[in-house]
């Protein structure tokens, strides 16, 4: 499994994550063993407020070489079929997380910047997102300085949801087609 996540070192560039036989690698660095217990990983950005990218339940060291011991940030996340690091959707300068429920409801978990309690309670920000077989939070793709969300439907059409910077998203806009040739979005 592969994917892109927030920057785990000091260069500010997204780092690639991949699993191989239970081993996790981030940005070319071996992180550790035992990662086969997870169905998916997401790198939402700096949830702990220390200026270093975090990996979901693991606080990054800022060098891209290791993570602190896991810390539970919540319960019931198995009700979601997609969890993505959304950048800053709420406009407060802190990384947020977006989760899609199996019924297609989209929830925003605003980041707090506090490592002990990195996420606020979820807020519903949309419905009908189960039409997308690929869904991602690629960052600011329209140049307005706010994080965006994208989804690909069964026909391969690519749609963008622009953040208002207040924790809400605008109505979708089609921005591409034939994206069903790709295995995933990051």
C-alpha positions as semicolon CSV with decimal commas, in nm:
position;residue;x (nm);y (nm);z (nm)
1;X;0,000;0,000;0,000
2;X;0,127;0,347;-0,087
3;X;0,017;0,702;-0,029
4;X;0,123;1,061;0,028
5;X;0,105;1,228;0,364
6;X;0,205;1,558;0,515
7;X;0,572;1,644;0,540
8;X;0,747;1,436;0,805
9;X;1,076;1,621;0,779
10;X;1,177;1,987;0,755
11;X;1,141;2,036;0,379
12;X;0,766;2,112;0,377
13;X;0,705;1,862;0,095
14;X;0,457;1,575;0,120
15;X;0,629;1,244;0,190
16;X;0,541;0,909;0,041
17;X;0,431;0,631;0,276
18;X;0,438;0,265;0,192
19;X;0,396;-0,072;0,360
20;X;0,595;-0,378;0,273
21;X;0,556;-0,702;0,471
22;X;0,449;-0,514;0,784
23;X;0,725;-0,255;0,754
24;X;0,645;0,117;0,721
25;X;0,859;0,356;0,521
26;X;0,808;0,733;0,510
27;X;0,995;0,957;0,268
28;X;1,251;0,683;0,206
29;X;1,318;0,619;0,576
30;X;1,244;0,290;0,750
31;X;1,005;0,366;1,038
32;X;0,939;0,028;1,196
33;X;0,767;-0,309;1,197
34;X;0,415;-0,416;1,290
35;X;0,219;-0,180;1,065
36;X;0,025;-0,464;0,900
37;X;-0,235;-0,431;1,177
38;X;-0,379;-0,120;1,005
39;X;-0,621;-0,113;0,712
40;X;-0,514;0,238;0,612
41;X;-0,303;0,532;0,720
42;X;-0,347;0,903;0,673
43;X;-0,103;1,189;0,730
44;X;-0,330;1,482;0,815
45;X;-0,055;1,728;0,901
46;X;0,043;1,873;1,236
47;X;-0,235;1,766;1,476
48;X;-0,026;1,814;1,790
49;X;0,068;2,178;1,724
50;X;0,444;2,124;1,756
51;X;0,528;2,218;1,396
52;X;0,596;1,858;1,288
53;X;0,372;1,642;1,070
54;X;0,189;1,365;1,251
55;X;0,077;1,026;1,127
56;X;-0,278;0,974;1,251
57;X;-0,214;0,817;1,590
58;X;0,161;0,874;1,591
59;X;0,339;1,202;1,663
60;X;0,621;1,272;1,415
61;X;0,972;1,376;1,522
62;X;1,013;1,639;1,248
63;X;1,304;1,455;1,089
64;X;1,102;1,198;0,898
65;X;1,277;0,909;1,071
66;X;1,046;0,786;1,347
67;X;0,722;0,836;1,536
68;X;0,639;0,845;1,905
69;X;0,436;0,566;2,063
70;X;0,076;0,556;1,946
71;X;-0,182;0,768;2,122
72;X;-0,555;0,701;2,099
73;X;-0,736;1,002;1,956
74;X;-1,086;0,861;1,947
75;X;-1,316;0,564;1,914
76;X;-1,545;0,434;1,642
77;X;-1,336;0,529;1,340
78;X;-1,413;0,188;1,187
79;X;-1,752;0,334;1,086
80;X;-1,570;0,525;0,813
81;X;-1,459;0,390;0,478
82;X;-1,226;0,681;0,403
83;X;-1,027;0,909;0,636
84;X;-0,811;1,182;0,486
85;X;-0,585;1,453;0,621
86;X;-0,763;1,761;0,496
87;X;-0,513;2,036;0,558
88;X;-0,676;2,336;0,721
89;X;-1,044;2,334;0,618
90;X;-1,155;2,535;0,919
91;X;-0,927;2,833;0,860
92;X;-0,768;2,837;1,206
93;X;-0,419;2,739;1,091
94;X;-0,440;2,387;1,239
95;X;-0,460;2,064;1,035
96;X;-0,802;1,897;1,016
97;X;-0,928;1,548;0,930
98;X;-1,223;1,454;0,708
99;X;-1,395;1,117;0,739
100;X;-1,653;0,958;0,508
101;X;-1,909;0,727;0,667
102;X;-2,024;0,416;0,485
103;X;-2,357;0,589;0,406
104;X;-2,173;0,873;0,229
105;X;-2,198;1,133;0,505
106;X;-1,887;1,350;0,528
107;X;-1,761;1,469;0,867
108;X;-1,500;1,725;0,961
109;X;-1,283;1,674;1,269
110;X;-1,124;2,012;1,340
111;X;-0,770;1,993;1,472
112;X;-0,696;2,145;1,811
113;X;-0,317;2,173;1,800
114;X;-0,307;1,987;2,132
115;X;-0,133;1,649;2,125
116;X;-0,340;1,519;2,419
117;X;-0,670;1,586;2,240
118;X;-0,583;1,655;1,875
119;X;-0,936;1,646;1,729
120;X;-1,260;1,820;1,819
121;X;-1,595;1,642;1,793
122;X;-1,707;1,569;1,441
123;X;-1,926;1,808;1,242
124;X;-2,132;1,695;0,944
125;X;-2,028;1,887;0,632
126;X;-2,198;1,693;0,354
127;X;-2,389;1,390;0,230
128;X;-2,385;1,176;-0,082
129;X;-2,008;1,129;-0,089
130;X;-2,045;0,753;-0,135
131;X;-2,076;0,818;-0,511
132;X;-1,697;0,857;-0,520
133;X;-1,478;0,550;-0,559
134;X;-1,173;0,771;-0,501
135;X;-1,164;1,059;-0,253
136;X;-0,873;1,274;-0,136
137;X;-0,763;1,599;0,023
138;X;-0,479;1,712;-0,207
139;X;-0,434;2,060;-0,057
140;X;-0,501;2,391;-0,232
141;X;-0,553;2,302;-0,597
142;X;-0,735;2,618;-0,710
143;X;-0,486;2,870;-0,568
144;X;-0,714;3,047;-0,321
145;X;-0,502;2,958;-0,018
146;X;-0,756;2,711;0,125
147;X;-0,754;2,331;0,130
148;X;-0,972;2,149;-0,125
149;X;-1,129;1,804;-0,148
150;X;-1,165;1,595;-0,464
151;X;-1,361;1,288;-0,564
152;X;-1,384;1,060;-0,867
153;X;-1,718;0,903;-0,954
154;X;-1,783;0,571;-1,132
155;X;-1,768;0,739;-1,475
156;X;-1,420;0,872;-1,395
157;X;-1,527;1,236;-1,361
158;X;-1,316;1,437;-1,114
159;X;-1,493;1,689;-0,888
160;X;-1,349;1,956;-0,660
161;X;-1,504;2,081;-0,336
162;X;-1,348;2,412;-0,237
163;X;-1,310;2,499;0,129
164;X;-1,465;2,824;0,247
165;X;-1,199;2,844;0,520
166;X;-1,472;2,816;0,783
167;X;-1,511;2,438;0,804
168;X;-1,759;2,423;0,516
169;X;-1,718;2,326;0,152
170;X;-1,874;2,468;-0,163
171;X;-2,088;2,285;-0,415
172;X;-1,887;2,049;-0,634
173;X;-1,732;2,159;-0,962
174;X;-1,622;1,915;-1,231
175;X;-1,254;1,968;-1,306
176;X;-1,156;1,661;-1,507
177;X;-1,259;1,332;-1,661
178;X;-1,117;0,985;-1,727
179;X;-0,968;0,964;-1,377
180;X;-1,091;0,605;-1,341
181;X;-0,763;0,500;-1,509
182;X;-0,587;0,571;-1,177
183;X;-0,584;0,332;-0,881
184;X;-0,617;0,606;-0,619
185;X;-0,583;0,978;-0,543
186;X;-0,350;1,134;-0,287
